Amino acid sequence: MSTSADAQRVALVTGGNRGIGLAVCEGFARRGVSVYMGCRNLDEGRATVERRQLPGVTAILLDVLSEASMKAAIEAIAEAHGHLDLLVNNAGVSVGVRDTPSRESLAQARTTFDINFFGPWRLSQLAVPLMLGRPQAHIINVSSGHGSSTRIEGNNLGYRSSKSALNVLTQSMALELADAGIRVNCMTPGWVRTKLGGIAAPRTPEEGADTILWLALDGGGDTGMFYKDRAPFPW
């Protein structure tokens, strides 16, 4: 028999202390989800929770460049709850926006891949055992329209290709985990006013987070899909 603790939905959001990640944490909290706000600076995360008055949100140290950090975060959630229902791989970076493929630093591109692709991949691997058997388990990867093969341009290849790889990871994990009842999707929030998107972007973080909340909480979408504004988006 499930206890009330078992029934409590639990979410982990990487890069959760600002921008789209913060908007997702707030949206989850409003719907009664127990939220872990993954952040690289724990003091900043705790200050954000206090400043925004977010009941049910716990800041947790999580750096997708650190295997030890990811393992510790998953172990803490396992100890506290024994399960995880929602994983939002939101943390990301975009550097070298104007760099062309013939000139972009490969060291820079490798770091971009570590954050945007290998980090979410490893964290998903660590999270899956806690998601097995949960009726609404869902991994949501925050991708980008720049990762779509229909939007390829001649610059920022490290970022674009890392998001394309994240899209392929989404499709592959969705196929693997379908029989286990774990949905896996990716989405693009569009151009959002965040540290990454800049102040000129037309969308608010709340608008960027909307499709994530729709997928996670409203049962929107199928599995193994790429979404924007609650509708399929071209790979």
VMD Tcl script that draws the C-alpha trace (Angstrom):
set ca {
  {0.00 0.00 0.00}
  {1.31 3.47 -0.90}
  {1.80 5.98 1.86}
  {1.21 9.70 1.46}
  {4.98 10.08 1.10}
  {4.95 7.52 -1.71}
  {2.16 9.42 -3.45}
  {4.01 12.76 -3.32}
  {5.35 13.60 -6.75}
  {9.02 14.54 -6.69}
  {10.84 16.59 -9.31}
  {14.47 17.50 -9.94}
  {15.21 20.56 -12.08}
  {18.79 21.34 -13.11}
  {19.77 24.99 -13.41}
  {16.74 25.68 -11.26}
  {17.67 28.88 -9.46}
  {17.07 31.29 -12.33}
  {15.43 31.76 -15.71}
  {13.38 28.95 -17.18}
  {14.48 26.51 -14.48}
  {13.18 28.79 -11.74}
  {9.88 29.25 -13.57}
  {9.57 25.45 -13.77}
  {10.30 25.09 -10.04}
  {7.65 27.68 -9.26}
  {5.12 25.99 -11.54}
  {5.75 22.60 -9.98}
  {5.47 24.02 -6.46}
  {2.11 25.64 -7.24}
  {0.82 22.21 -8.25}
  {1.96 20.50 -5.04}
  {5.05 18.78 -6.38}
  {8.02 18.37 -4.04}
  {10.79 20.13 -5.98}
  {14.56 19.87 -5.83}
  {16.12 22.99 -7.33}
  {19.46 21.88 -8.72}
  {22.06 24.64 -8.55}
  {25.84 24.95 -8.69}
  {25.93 27.43 -5.82}
  {23.89 26.13 -2.90}
  {23.84 29.47 -1.06}
  {22.43 31.21 -4.13}
  {19.81 28.50 -4.52}
  {18.72 28.75 -0.90}
  {18.56 32.54 -1.17}
  {16.35 32.20 -4.25}
  {13.97 29.84 -2.46}
  {13.74 32.23 0.49}
  {13.39 35.35 -1.64}
  {10.68 33.87 -3.86}
  {8.96 32.18 -0.89}
  {8.71 28.76 -2.50}
  {7.21 26.19 -0.13}
  {8.01 22.63 -1.14}
  {11.17 23.66 -3.02}
  {14.55 22.52 -1.72}
  {17.81 23.83 -3.15}
  {20.28 21.03 -3.80}
  {23.87 21.16 -4.97}
  {24.05 19.83 -8.52}
  {26.70 20.50 -11.14}
  {26.25 18.55 -14.38}
  {30.03 18.73 -14.91}
  {30.56 16.70 -11.74}
  {29.79 12.99 -11.52}
  {30.11 13.13 -7.72}
  {27.69 16.05 -7.53}
  {25.06 14.30 -9.65}
  {25.38 11.06 -7.70}
  {25.08 12.88 -4.38}
  {21.94 14.71 -5.49}
  {20.24 11.51 -6.67}
  {21.26 9.70 -3.48}
  {19.82 12.51 -1.34}
  {16.49 12.29 -3.18}
  {16.50 8.50 -2.87}
  {17.09 8.73 0.87}
  {14.39 11.36 1.38}
  {11.69 9.92 -0.89}
  {12.73 6.61 -2.42}
  {11.54 7.73 -5.84}
  {11.69 10.45 -8.49}
  {8.85 11.30 -10.85}
  {10.10 14.22 -12.94}
  {13.55 15.11 -14.20}
  {13.96 18.36 -16.11}
  {17.39 18.64 -17.71}
  {17.40 22.41 -18.03}
  {20.97 23.48 -17.25}
  {22.76 24.60 -20.40}
  {25.33 26.92 -21.88}
  {25.87 28.72 -25.17}
  {29.23 30.33 -25.91}
  {30.91 31.35 -29.13}
  {27.66 32.51 -30.71}
  {29.45 34.10 -33.66}
  {32.17 31.47 -34.04}
  {32.26 29.66 -37.38}
  {33.00 25.92 -37.63}
  {36.46 26.55 -39.09}
  {37.45 28.80 -36.17}
  {35.51 27.66 -33.10}
  {37.61 26.37 -30.23}
  {37.24 22.62 -29.84}
  {37.98 22.87 -26.12}
  {35.06 25.30 -25.85}
  {32.85 22.95 -27.85}
  {33.79 19.98 -25.65}
  {32.79 21.88 -22.53}
  {29.50 22.81 -24.19}
  {28.88 19.14 -24.95}
  {29.73 18.15 -21.38}
  {27.11 20.55 -20.02}
  {24.40 20.30 -22.68}
  {24.64 16.62 -23.59}
  {26.83 14.39 -21.44}
  {25.58 15.94 -18.19}
  {21.89 15.32 -18.98}
  {22.71 11.87 -20.31}
  {24.55 10.81 -17.14}
  {22.00 12.40 -14.81}
  {19.20 10.58 -16.65}
  {21.07 7.29 -16.23}
  {21.36 7.93 -12.50}
  {17.71 8.98 -12.19}
  {16.05 6.12 -14.07}
  {16.22 3.56 -11.23}
  {14.28 5.97 -9.00}
  {11.65 6.50 -11.71}
  {10.84 2.87 -12.40}
  {7.32 1.98 -11.34}
  {6.18 5.59 -11.01}
  {2.96 6.01 -13.01}
  {3.72 9.49 -14.39}
  {7.49 9.35 -14.65}
  {8.87 11.75 -17.22}
  {12.28 13.01 -18.33}
  {12.13 16.36 -20.12}
  {15.19 17.70 -21.90}
  {15.38 21.43 -22.62}
  {16.70 21.62 -26.17}
  {16.71 24.47 -28.69}
  {15.36 25.27 -32.10}
  {19.01 25.72 -33.05}
  {19.39 21.97 -32.61}
  {16.82 21.24 -35.30}
  {18.23 20.03 -38.61}
  {15.85 22.49 -40.27}
  {17.55 25.45 -38.55}
  {21.23 24.85 -39.27}
  {23.30 28.00 -39.78}
  {27.02 28.59 -40.15}
  {27.95 29.51 -36.61}
  {27.83 28.34 -32.96}
  {28.33 24.72 -34.01}
  {29.27 23.50 -30.54}
  {25.94 24.64 -29.11}
  {23.82 23.60 -32.08}
  {25.31 20.13 -32.33}
  {25.11 19.57 -28.54}
  {21.38 20.23 -28.71}
  {21.03 18.00 -31.77}
  {22.74 15.26 -29.79}
  {20.35 15.89 -26.88}
  {17.46 15.40 -29.30}
  {18.87 12.03 -30.40}
  {19.35 11.04 -26.76}
  {15.69 11.88 -26.17}
  {14.51 9.63 -28.98}
  {16.81 6.77 -27.96}
  {15.86 6.83 -24.27}
  {12.18 7.15 -25.13}
  {12.39 3.92 -27.14}
  {14.30 2.13 -24.41}
  {12.05 3.23 -21.54}
  {8.64 3.05 -23.21}
  {7.89 -0.42 -21.82}
  {8.91 0.78 -18.36}
  {6.31 3.53 -18.54}
  {8.83 6.40 -18.42}
  {8.15 9.11 -20.97}
  {11.10 11.02 -22.43}
  {10.65 14.21 -24.42}
  {12.53 17.33 -25.39}
  {11.29 20.84 -26.01}
  {12.47 24.22 -27.18}
  {11.36 27.20 -25.11}
  {12.02 29.69 -27.90}
  {14.05 32.86 -27.39}
  {13.67 33.67 -23.71}
  {14.91 36.57 -21.57}
  {17.47 34.72 -19.46}
  {21.20 34.98 -18.85}
  {21.65 32.73 -21.88}
  {19.00 34.35 -24.10}
  {19.78 37.98 -23.27}
  {17.55 40.96 -22.49}
  {16.41 41.44 -26.09}
  {14.58 38.11 -26.16}
  {10.80 38.46 -26.59}
  {9.67 35.67 -24.25}
  {9.47 35.57 -20.48}
  {10.85 32.63 -18.49}
  {7.24 31.70 -17.63}
  {6.40 31.47 -21.33}
  {9.51 29.40 -21.88}
  {8.52 27.04 -19.07}
  {4.93 26.54 -20.18}
  {5.50 23.52 -22.44}
  {7.58 21.80 -19.74}
  {4.76 22.18 -17.22}
  {2.22 21.00 -19.80}
  {4.26 17.88 -20.51}
  {5.01 17.14 -16.86}
  {1.77 18.00 -15.09}
  {-1.03 18.00 -17.64}
  {-0.21 14.75 -19.40}
  {0.50 16.61 -22.60}
  {2.32 15.03 -25.47}
  {3.38 11.52 -26.34}
  {6.90 10.18 -25.79}
  {10.01 10.53 -27.90}
  {8.89 13.87 -29.32}
  {10.25 17.40 -29.77}
  {7.85 20.17 -28.74}
  {7.46 23.92 -28.89}
  {4.42 25.78 -27.58}
  {2.68 22.48 -26.78}
  {2.94 21.31 -30.41}
  {5.38 19.00 -32.23}
  {8.49 20.76 -33.54}
  {10.64 19.49 -36.44}
  {13.74 17.48 -35.55}
}
mol new
graphics top color blue
foreach p $ca { graphics top sphere $p radius 0.5 }
foreach p [lrange $ca 0 end-1] q [lrange $ca 1 end] { graphics top cylinder $p $q radius 0.2 }
display resetview
